[in-house]
Amino acid sequence: MAAHVFEKVSKVARWGNSLGFRIPQEGVDQLKLKEGESVNVRVKDGTITISRAKTRKKWTEKELLKGVTPSMCGPDLIPNREGKELI
């Protein structure tokens, strides 16, 4: 099913050093936007396109270190080593 196309007039207003405008509720609903969510803004040939920003996965330390063994790490990464430096 094709997305419903709509067109509305919105006023541009100053917000700090930037300009901004409100996204009509129909656009919010169609894009499933929430307050505080990031969007991509593309300007090309006199047209502004707004789309949902792809969210990046937030990796946990456990996920990042999966498969890493102590033998893979250098001696400077061994915990509880105090005093003498390793060369």
C-alpha angles and dihedrals in degrees: 000000000000119000116255111257117216135171126203136169115242128181121237114232134184116254108181107304092340138073122233144170137203121258110229115243091248089061092046090052095045093049092038090229125176129200111274094020119134122244134189115240116200123186117193133153094348095311129110117209121192120195137165113275114237110247119231121227113254104224121212121223089248092055092047093050097043108133094012112128129192090250089061092056126078120245091259089069096056108113124231095029109140133178119359116066118235117236 
